[in-house]
Structures are given as structure tokens and as C-alpha cells.
């Protein structure tokens, strides 16, 4: 039986993640308040950010940027799209 959470992104009860998807306090906060569906949305958004900004995820600056965007995506005003982004 999977656990449910009141998802901060979907604003409803939904199946929760099986484990913290990110290390540290942010990962624990996501585990407690983000659903599987919302996490999948973030993964898609993160992939777009990596591609559009040509980020290298092992670069500490890129990791910090993605962490800040993740925080905004779930718990802030939302992660912005790149200025020239056009969905394909």
C-alpha cells in the first residue's frame, strides 16, 4: 500500500514518493509534501532547464541553480521558463 500526501503542487491528496528524491532538508520536505505526479512534472521541467540553459548537472553552479529552481517549483512562486523558450 503506497503512502499518500497532500501535494503542495496539485493541491490534493495523491500517492507520495517512496523515498526522499534529493538529499538533505529539501529532499525530506519534498518527500513529505510532494506527490509522485508532481515529482514527474519537476523532472520534465528540470530536463527542459538543463537543455535550454545547456547545464552540466555535475557543475556545482548548475546544481545550485537547479536546487533553487526546485525549491521555487514546489514551495515558491514557481520556476520560470527561460526567456526565449518555445515548447517543441
Buried (B, 14 or more C-beta within 10 A) or exposed (E): EEEEBEBBBBEEEBEBBEEBBBEEEBBEBBBEBBBBEBBEBBEEBBEBBBEBBEBEEEEEEBEEBBEEBBBEBBBEEEBEEEEEEEEE
